[in-house]
Amino acid sequence: MSSIGIRLRGPVTRLRARGLLWLVARQHRTALWAGLAVVVAIAAYIVWQRAEMVGYMRAHDIQGCSDWNWKAVCHGKEIDPEKGTNSTAEAFRHLTATYRAPLLDTGRLLIALPVLIGVFIGAPLFARELETGTYQLVWTQSVGRTRWLIAKLTLPLVAVTAGTAVLAALYTWWWRAAQGQFQDIAWGTPVPFDATGPAAVALAPLSFLLGAAAGLLLRRTLPAMVVTLGTTAGVQYGLNALRPHLLTPRTVVAEADASGEFTTTPVQVYVNAWRGMGNGYMTRTGEKIPLERCSSAVGEHGWDRCFARLGATKRWYEELHPASHYWPMQWIQSGICLGAAVALAALCLWWSGRRRA
């Protein structure tokens, strides 16, 4: 009988020593290994693609070239990639055709990762145990609800944040090398903004905690996954709509010459800027007349008469976010996401403490 008692006490002692985190790791070891494999695969692809792209640019001496108004500007010379026949134009055309699509597709995949994290990791975390009743086994081992919830959240939260940080850093590294070459990819659009920098990292814990909160509140796996999918997609849409207003856009004004061409604003003002915040003409008093004010005008003369009636001059304005706004907007958006994530974690702790099993 004593030997049987020793065998029964042994496993219990080891379980207590390793604690709840060990138990959570054992429960989710398959998902953890699968997530690690995904991170390693995507990271290897990014490193390979960037190395190939940079190697090609160096071999053809087109590093530092930029695509502006459908033309390549290389080493101070303007080359039309659509009509040019020299080696530089051909190299630039091949660069765009070969590496632009992988850059965008990888960014879209990284944007989808937070949604997948919330749906397939966050939502089932509590919902599956509450639905099947397996949580009661842990609670009967002198483990309170708060300790159980913190242990269940900590390991997956650290894992998804660390994995996303690695991929975001690598994709930022790739995008920075390609930024000058693909001017049509505005930095404020979802790709690359939501796939680079701290904004990409902050989306992962937010999506995970959205799923965890949905599972805790609904106590059913499938409904929690559906709600998480819709909520996470809605959050990303809302962030995209809010982003242009995080900082005040810069207004650039250009004067038209006698021929009607706006030549006084240097091209460097627009290079690497996020454009499209608004444009139009200005009055003599400095009032802005957006182009939308005359959107119903018919024909060129109708357009001119509309703006003349509104008092427009030959001063053209455009509102844009310069490249210097990139990092401040990254940190502002990440702060919003992390603040919401902390609120969701607090909600989970409060809900688990007040609701009966």
KENU-765227 format. One record per residue (C-alpha): residue number from 1; residue in three letters; x, z, y. Coordinates in steps of 0.5 Angstrom, whole numbers, padded with zeros to 4 digits. Layout:
% residues N
+-----+------+-------+-------+-------+
| pos | code |    xx |    zz |    yy |
+-----+------+-------+-------+-------+
| NUM |  ALA |     X |     Z |     Y |
...
+-----+------+-------+-------+-------+
% end
This chain:
% residues 357
+-----+------+-------+-------+-------+
| pos | code |    xx |    zz |    yy |
+-----+------+-------+-------+-------+
|   1 |  MET |  0000 |  0000 |  0000 |
|   2 |  SER |  0006 |  0002 |  0005 |
|   3 |  SER |  0009 | -0005 |  0004 |
|   4 |  ILE |  0002 | -0009 |  0005 |
|   5 |  GLY |  0002 | -0004 |  0012 |
|   6 |  ILE |  0009 | -0007 |  0014 |
|   7 |  ARG |  0007 | -0014 |  0013 |
|   8 |  LEU |  0001 | -0013 |  0017 |
|   9 |  ARG |  0004 | -0010 |  0023 |
|  10 |  GLY |  0010 | -0015 |  0023 |
|  11 |  PRO |  0006 | -0021 |  0026 |
|  12 |  VAL |  0002 | -0016 |  0031 |
|  13 |  THR |  0008 | -0014 |  0034 |
|  14 |  ARG |  0011 | -0021 |  0035 |
|  15 |  LEU |  0005 | -0023 |  0038 |
|  16 |  ARG |  0005 | -0017 |  0043 |
|  17 |  ALA |  0012 | -0018 |  0045 |
|  18 |  ARG |  0011 | -0026 |  0046 |
|  19 |  GLY |  0005 | -0025 |  0050 |
|  20 |  LEU | -0001 | -0029 |  0052 |
|  21 |  LEU |  0004 | -0035 |  0055 |
|  22 |  TRP |  0006 | -0036 |  0048 |
|  23 |  LEU | -0001 | -0036 |  0045 |
|  24 |  VAL | -0003 | -0041 |  0050 |
|  25 |  ALA |  0004 | -0045 |  0049 |
|  26 |  ARG |  0002 | -0045 |  0041 |
|  27 |  GLN | -0005 | -0047 |  0043 |
|  28 |  HIS | -0003 | -0053 |  0047 |
|  29 |  ARG |  0003 | -0055 |  0044 |
|  30 |  THR |  0001 | -0062 |  0042 |
|  31 |  ALA | -0002 | -0064 |  0049 |
|  32 |  LEU |  0005 | -0061 |  0052 |
|  33 |  TRP |  0009 | -0065 |  0048 |
|  34 |  ALA |  0005 | -0071 |  0049 |
|  35 |  GLY |  0005 | -0070 |  0057 |
|  36 |  LEU |  0013 | -0070 |  0056 |
|  37 |  ALA |  0013 | -0076 |  0053 |
|  38 |  VAL |  0009 | -0080 |  0058 |
|  39 |  VAL |  0013 | -0077 |  0064 |
|  40 |  VAL |  0019 | -0079 |  0060 |
|  41 |  ALA |  0016 | -0086 |  0059 |
|  42 |  ILE |  0014 | -0087 |  0066 |
|  43 |  ALA |  0020 | -0084 |  0069 |
|  44 |  ALA |  0025 | -0089 |  0065 |
|  45 |  TYR |  0021 | -0095 |  0067 |
|  46 |  ILE |  0021 | -0093 |  0074 |
|  47 |  VAL |  0029 | -0092 |  0074 |
|  48 |  TRP |  0030 | -0099 |  0070 |
|  49 |  GLN |  0025 | -0103 |  0075 |
|  50 |  ARG |  0029 | -0100 |  0081 |
|  51 |  ALA |  0036 | -0101 |  0078 |
|  52 |  GLU |  0034 | -0109 |  0076 |
|  53 |  MET |  0031 | -0110 |  0083 |
|  54 |  VAL |  0037 | -0107 |  0087 |
|  55 |  GLY |  0042 | -0111 |  0083 |
|  56 |  TYR |  0038 | -0117 |  0084 |
|  57 |  MET |  0038 | -0116 |  0092 |
|  58 |  ARG |  0045 | -0114 |  0092 |
|  59 |  ALA |  0047 | -0120 |  0087 |
|  60 |  HIS |  0043 | -0125 |  0092 |
|  61 |  ASP |  0045 | -0121 |  0099 |
|  62 |  ILE |  0038 | -0120 |  0101 |
|  63 |  GLN |  0039 | -0112 |  0102 |
|  64 |  GLY |  0036 | -0110 |  0108 |
|  65 |  CYS |  0031 | -0117 |  0109 |
|  66 |  SER |  0024 | -0116 |  0111 |
|  67 |  ASP |  0018 | -0120 |  0110 |
|  68 |  TRP |  0015 | -0121 |  0117 |
|  69 |  ASN |  0009 | -0125 |  0119 |
|  70 |  TRP |  0010 | -0129 |  0112 |
|  71 |  LYS |  0017 | -0130 |  0114 |
|  72 |  ALA |  0024 | -0127 |  0111 |
|  73 |  VAL |  0028 | -0124 |  0117 |
|  74 |  CYS |  0035 | -0124 |  0113 |
|  75 |  HIS |  0042 | -0122 |  0117 |
|  76 |  GLY |  0039 | -0124 |  0124 |
|  77 |  LYS |  0036 | -0130 |  0121 |
|  78 |  GLU |  0029 | -0132 |  0120 |
|  79 |  ILE |  0027 | -0136 |  0114 |
|  80 |  ASP |  0020 | -0138 |  0112 |
|  81 |  PRO |  0020 | -0137 |  0104 |
|  82 |  GLU |  0014 | -0142 |  0103 |
|  83 |  LYS |  0018 | -0148 |  0106 |
|  84 |  GLY |  0025 | -0146 |  0106 |
|  85 |  THR |  0029 | -0149 |  0101 |
|  86 |  ASN |  0036 | -0145 |  0101 |
|  87 |  SER |  0038 | -0140 |  0097 |
|  88 |  THR |  0036 | -0134 |  0101 |
|  89 |  ALA |  0029 | -0136 |  0101 |
|  90 |  GLU |  0029 | -0138 |  0094 |
|  91 |  ALA |  0032 | -0131 |  0092 |
|  92 |  PHE |  0027 | -0127 |  0097 |
|  93 |  ARG |  0021 | -0131 |  0094 |
|  94 |  HIS |  0023 | -0129 |  0087 |
|  95 |  LEU |  0024 | -0122 |  0089 |
|  96 |  THR |  0017 | -0122 |  0091 |
|  97 |  ALA |  0014 | -0125 |  0085 |
|  98 |  THR |  0018 | -0121 |  0080 |
|  99 |  TYR |  0018 | -0114 |  0083 |
| 100 |  ARG |  0012 | -0113 |  0088 |
| 101 |  ALA |  0007 | -0113 |  0082 |
| 102 |  PRO |  0010 | -0107 |  0078 |
| 103 |  LEU |  0011 | -0103 |  0084 |
| 104 |  LEU |  0004 | -0103 |  0086 |
| 105 |  ASP |  0001 | -0103 |  0079 |
| 106 |  THR |  0006 | -0096 |  0078 |
| 107 |  GLY |  0003 | -0093 |  0084 |
| 108 |  ARG | -0004 | -0094 |  0082 |
| 109 |  LEU | -0002 | -0091 |  0075 |
| 110 |  LEU |  0001 | -0085 |  0079 |
| 111 |  ILE | -0005 | -0085 |  0083 |
| 112 |  ALA | -0010 | -0084 |  0077 |
| 113 |  LEU | -0006 | -0079 |  0073 |
| 114 |  PRO | -0009 | -0073 |  0078 |
| 115 |  VAL | -0016 | -0076 |  0075 |
| 116 |  LEU | -0013 | -0076 |  0068 |
| 117 |  ILE | -0010 | -0069 |  0069 |
| 118 |  GLY | -0017 | -0066 |  0072 |
| 119 |  VAL | -0021 | -0069 |  0066 |
| 120 |  PHE | -0017 | -0068 |  0060 |
| 121 |  ILE | -0013 | -0062 |  0061 |
| 122 |  GLY | -0017 | -0058 |  0067 |
| 123 |  ALA | -0024 | -0059 |  0065 |
| 124 |  PRO | -0023 | -0057 |  0057 |
| 125 |  LEU | -0019 | -0051 |  0059 |
| 126 |  PHE | -0024 | -0046 |  0059 |
| 127 |  ALA | -0030 | -0050 |  0057 |
| 128 |  ARG | -0028 | -0051 |  0050 |
| 129 |  GLU | -0027 | -0044 |  0049 |
| 130 |  LEU | -0033 | -0042 |  0052 |
| 131 |  GLU | -0037 | -0047 |  0049 |
| 132 |  THR | -0034 | -0045 |  0042 |
| 133 |  GLY | -0034 | -0038 |  0043 |
| 134 |  THR | -0026 | -0037 |  0041 |
| 135 |  TYR | -0025 | -0033 |  0047 |
| 136 |  GLN | -0028 | -0027 |  0044 |
| 137 |  LEU | -0022 | -0027 |  0039 |
| 138 |  VAL | -0017 | -0026 |  0045 |
| 139 |  TRP | -0022 | -0021 |  0049 |
| 140 |  THR | -0022 | -0016 |  0043 |
| 141 |  GLN | -0015 | -0016 |  0043 |
| 142 |  SER | -0015 | -0011 |  0049 |
| 143 |  VAL | -0014 | -0017 |  0053 |
| 144 |  GLY | -0018 | -0017 |  0060 |
| 145 |  ARG | -0021 | -0023 |  0063 |
| 146 |  THR | -0016 | -0023 |  0069 |
| 147 |  ARG | -0010 | -0023 |  0064 |
| 148 |  TRP | -0013 | -0029 |  0060 |
| 149 |  LEU | -0015 | -0033 |  0065 |
| 150 |  ILE | -0008 | -0033 |  0069 |
| 151 |  ALA | -0005 | -0034 |  0062 |
| 152 |  LYS | -0009 | -0040 |  0061 |
| 153 |  LEU | -0008 | -0043 |  0068 |
| 154 |  THR |  0000 | -0041 |  0069 |
| 155 |  LEU |  0003 | -0046 |  0064 |
| 156 |  PRO | -0001 | -0052 |  0064 |
| 157 |  LEU | -0001 | -0051 |  0072 |
| 158 |  VAL |  0007 | -0051 |  0072 |
| 159 |  ALA |  0007 | -0057 |  0067 |
| 160 |  VAL |  0003 | -0062 |  0071 |
| 161 |  THR |  0006 | -0060 |  0077 |
| 162 |  ALA |  0013 | -0061 |  0075 |
| 163 |  GLY |  0012 | -0067 |  0071 |
| 164 |  THR |  0008 | -0070 |  0077 |
| 165 |  ALA |  0014 | -0068 |  0082 |
| 166 |  VAL |  0019 | -0072 |  0078 |
| 167 |  LEU |  0015 | -0078 |  0078 |
| 168 |  ALA |  0013 | -0077 |  0085 |
| 169 |  ALA |  0021 | -0077 |  0087 |
| 170 |  LEU |  0023 | -0082 |  0083 |
| 171 |  TYR |  0017 | -0087 |  0085 |
| 172 |  THR |  0019 | -0085 |  0092 |
| 173 |  TRP |  0026 | -0087 |  0091 |
| 174 |  TRP |  0024 | -0094 |  0088 |
| 175 |  TRP |  0019 | -0095 |  0094 |
| 176 |  ARG |  0024 | -0093 |  0099 |
| 177 |  ALA |  0029 | -0099 |  0096 |
| 178 |  ALA |  0023 | -0104 |  0097 |
| 179 |  GLN |  0020 | -0102 |  0103 |
| 180 |  GLY |  0023 | -0107 |  0108 |
| 181 |  GLN |  0022 | -0113 |  0103 |
| 182 |  PHE |  0015 | -0112 |  0102 |
| 183 |  GLN |  0012 | -0111 |  0109 |
| 184 |  ASP |  0005 | -0112 |  0107 |
| 185 |  ILE |  0005 | -0106 |  0103 |
| 186 |  ALA |  0003 | -0101 |  0109 |
| 187 |  TRP |  0005 | -0094 |  0107 |
| 188 |  GLY | -0001 | -0091 |  0109 |
| 189 |  THR | -0005 | -0094 |  0104 |
| 190 |  PRO | -0007 | -0091 |  0097 |
| 191 |  VAL | -0001 | -0094 |  0094 |
| 192 |  PRO |  0004 | -0092 |  0096 |
| 193 |  PHE |  0002 | -0086 |  0100 |
| 194 |  ASP | -0002 | -0082 |  0094 |
| 195 |  ALA |  0004 | -0084 |  0089 |
| 196 |  THR |  0010 | -0081 |  0094 |
| 197 |  GLY |  0012 | -0075 |  0097 |
| 198 |  PRO |  0009 | -0068 |  0097 |
| 199 |  ALA |  0002 | -0071 |  0097 |
| 200 |  ALA |  0003 | -0074 |  0090 |
| 201 |  VAL |  0005 | -0067 |  0088 |
| 202 |  ALA |  0000 | -0063 |  0091 |
| 203 |  LEU | -0006 | -0067 |  0088 |
| 204 |  ALA | -0004 | -0065 |  0081 |
| 205 |  PRO | -0006 | -0058 |  0082 |
| 206 |  LEU | -0012 | -0059 |  0086 |
| 207 |  SER | -0015 | -0064 |  0080 |
| 208 |  PHE | -0013 | -0059 |  0075 |
| 209 |  LEU | -0016 | -0053 |  0078 |
| 210 |  LEU | -0022 | -0057 |  0080 |
| 211 |  GLY | -0023 | -0059 |  0072 |
| 212 |  ALA | -0021 | -0052 |  0070 |
| 213 |  ALA | -0027 | -0049 |  0075 |
| 214 |  ALA | -0032 | -0054 |  0073 |
| 215 |  GLY | -0031 | -0052 |  0066 |
| 216 |  LEU | -0031 | -0045 |  0067 |
| 217 |  LEU | -0038 | -0046 |  0071 |
| 218 |  LEU | -0041 | -0050 |  0067 |
| 219 |  ARG | -0039 | -0048 |  0060 |
| 220 |  ARG | -0039 | -0054 |  0057 |
| 221 |  THR | -0034 | -0059 |  0056 |
| 222 |  LEU | -0037 | -0066 |  0057 |
| 223 |  PRO | -0041 | -0064 |  0063 |
| 224 |  ALA | -0035 | -0061 |  0066 |
| 225 |  MET | -0031 | -0067 |  0065 |
| 226 |  VAL | -0036 | -0072 |  0068 |
| 227 |  VAL | -0036 | -0067 |  0074 |
| 228 |  THR | -0029 | -0067 |  0074 |
| 229 |  LEU | -0028 | -0074 |  0074 |
| 230 |  GLY | -0033 | -0075 |  0080 |
| 231 |  THR | -0031 | -0070 |  0084 |
| 232 |  THR | -0023 | -0072 |  0083 |
| 233 |  ALA | -0025 | -0079 |  0085 |
| 234 |  GLY | -0029 | -0076 |  0091 |
| 235 |  VAL | -0023 | -0072 |  0094 |
| 236 |  GLN | -0018 | -0078 |  0093 |
| 237 |  TYR | -0023 | -0082 |  0097 |
| 238 |  GLY | -0024 | -0077 |  0102 |
| 239 |  LEU | -0017 | -0076 |  0103 |
| 240 |  ASN | -0016 | -0084 |  0104 |
| 241 |  ALA | -0022 | -0083 |  0110 |
| 242 |  LEU | -0019 | -0077 |  0113 |
| 243 |  ARG | -0011 | -0080 |  0113 |
| 244 |  PRO | -0012 | -0084 |  0119 |
| 245 |  HIS | -0014 | -0078 |  0123 |
| 246 |  LEU | -0009 | -0073 |  0121 |
| 247 |  LEU | -0004 | -0075 |  0127 |
| 248 |  THR | -0006 | -0079 |  0133 |
| 249 |  PRO | -0004 | -0086 |  0133 |
| 250 |  ARG |  0001 | -0089 |  0138 |
| 251 |  THR | -0002 | -0095 |  0142 |
| 252 |  VAL |  0002 | -0101 |  0143 |
| 253 |  VAL |  0001 | -0105 |  0149 |
| 254 |  ALA |  0003 | -0113 |  0150 |
| 255 |  GLU |  0003 | -0117 |  0156 |
| 256 |  ALA |  0001 | -0125 |  0155 |
| 257 |  ASP |  0005 | -0130 |  0158 |
| 258 |  ALA |  0003 | -0136 |  0161 |
| 259 |  SER |  0002 | -0140 |  0155 |
| 260 |  GLY | -0002 | -0134 |  0152 |
| 261 |  GLU |  0003 | -0132 |  0147 |
| 262 |  PHE |  0004 | -0124 |  0147 |
| 263 |  THR |  0012 | -0124 |  0147 |
| 264 |  THR |  0014 | -0118 |  0150 |
| 265 |  THR |  0013 | -0113 |  0145 |
| 266 |  PRO |  0019 | -0113 |  0140 |
| 267 |  VAL |  0018 | -0114 |  0133 |
| 268 |  GLN |  0021 | -0108 |  0131 |
| 269 |  VAL |  0015 | -0104 |  0134 |
| 270 |  TYR |  0011 | -0107 |  0128 |
| 271 |  VAL |  0016 | -0106 |  0122 |
| 272 |  ASN |  0015 | -0101 |  0117 |
| 273 |  ALA |  0009 | -0099 |  0122 |
| 274 |  TRP |  0002 | -0097 |  0119 |
| 275 |  ARG | -0003 | -0102 |  0123 |
| 276 |  GLY | -0010 | -0103 |  0123 |
| 277 |  MET | -0012 | -0097 |  0127 |
| 278 |  GLY | -0016 | -0101 |  0132 |
| 279 |  ASN | -0014 | -0107 |  0137 |
| 280 |  GLY | -0017 | -0111 |  0143 |
| 281 |  TYR | -0016 | -0112 |  0150 |
| 282 |  MET | -0015 | -0107 |  0156 |
| 283 |  THR | -0019 | -0107 |  0163 |
| 284 |  ARG | -0015 | -0107 |  0169 |
| 285 |  THR | -0016 | -0099 |  0169 |
| 286 |  GLY | -0013 | -0098 |  0162 |
| 287 |  GLU | -0020 | -0098 |  0159 |
| 288 |  LYS | -0020 | -0100 |  0152 |
| 289 |  ILE | -0024 | -0106 |  0149 |
| 290 |  PRO | -0024 | -0106 |  0142 |
| 291 |  LEU | -0025 | -0113 |  0138 |
| 292 |  GLU | -0031 | -0111 |  0135 |
| 293 |  ARG | -0035 | -0111 |  0142 |
| 294 |  CYS | -0035 | -0118 |  0142 |
| 295 |  SER | -0036 | -0119 |  0134 |
| 296 |  SER | -0043 | -0122 |  0135 |
| 297 |  ALA | -0040 | -0128 |  0140 |
| 298 |  VAL | -0040 | -0135 |  0137 |
| 299 |  GLY | -0034 | -0140 |  0138 |
| 300 |  GLU | -0028 | -0139 |  0142 |
| 301 |  HIS | -0031 | -0140 |  0149 |
| 302 |  GLY | -0037 | -0135 |  0147 |
| 303 |  TRP | -0031 | -0130 |  0145 |
| 304 |  ASP | -0028 | -0131 |  0152 |
| 305 |  ARG | -0034 | -0130 |  0156 |
| 306 |  CYS | -0036 | -0124 |  0152 |
| 307 |  PHE | -0029 | -0121 |  0154 |
| 308 |  ALA | -0029 | -0123 |  0161 |
| 309 |  ARG | -0036 | -0120 |  0162 |
| 310 |  LEU | -0033 | -0113 |  0160 |
| 311 |  GLY | -0027 | -0114 |  0165 |
| 312 |  ALA | -0022 | -0115 |  0160 |
| 313 |  THR | -0015 | -0118 |  0162 |
| 314 |  LYS | -0009 | -0121 |  0158 |
| 315 |  ARG | -0006 | -0114 |  0156 |
| 316 |  TRP | -0007 | -0113 |  0148 |
| 317 |  TYR | -0007 | -0107 |  0145 |
| 318 |  GLU | -0006 | -0104 |  0138 |
| 319 |  GLU | -0006 | -0097 |  0135 |
| 320 |  LEU | -0002 | -0096 |  0129 |
| 321 |  HIS |  0002 | -0090 |  0126 |
| 322 |  PRO |  0010 | -0091 |  0126 |
| 323 |  ALA |  0014 | -0090 |  0121 |
| 324 |  SER |  0016 | -0083 |  0124 |
| 325 |  HIS |  0009 | -0081 |  0122 |
| 326 |  TYR |  0010 | -0082 |  0115 |
| 327 |  TRP |  0013 | -0075 |  0113 |
| 328 |  PRO |  0008 | -0071 |  0118 |
| 329 |  MET |  0002 | -0074 |  0115 |
| 330 |  GLN |  0005 | -0072 |  0108 |
| 331 |  TRP |  0006 | -0065 |  0109 |
| 332 |  ILE | -0001 | -0064 |  0112 |
| 333 |  GLN | -0005 | -0068 |  0107 |
| 334 |  SER | -0001 | -0063 |  0102 |
| 335 |  GLY | -0002 | -0057 |  0105 |
| 336 |  ILE | -0010 | -0059 |  0105 |
| 337 |  CYS | -0009 | -0060 |  0098 |
| 338 |  LEU | -0006 | -0054 |  0096 |
| 339 |  GLY | -0010 | -0050 |  0100 |
| 340 |  ALA | -0016 | -0052 |  0097 |
| 341 |  ALA | -0013 | -0051 |  0090 |
| 342 |  VAL | -0011 | -0044 |  0092 |
| 343 |  ALA | -0019 | -0043 |  0094 |
| 344 |  LEU | -0021 | -0046 |  0087 |
| 345 |  ALA | -0016 | -0041 |  0083 |
| 346 |  ALA | -0019 | -0035 |  0087 |
| 347 |  LEU | -0026 | -0038 |  0085 |
| 348 |  CYS | -0024 | -0038 |  0078 |
| 349 |  LEU | -0021 | -0031 |  0078 |
| 350 |  TRP | -0028 | -0028 |  0082 |
| 351 |  TRP | -0032 | -0032 |  0077 |
| 352 |  SER | -0029 | -0029 |  0071 |
| 353 |  GLY | -0030 | -0022 |  0073 |
| 354 |  ARG | -0037 | -0022 |  0075 |
| 355 |  ARG | -0040 | -0027 |  0070 |
| 356 |  ARG | -0042 | -0024 |  0063 |
| 357 |  ALA | -0039 | -0027 |  0057 |
+-----+------+-------+-------+-------+
% end
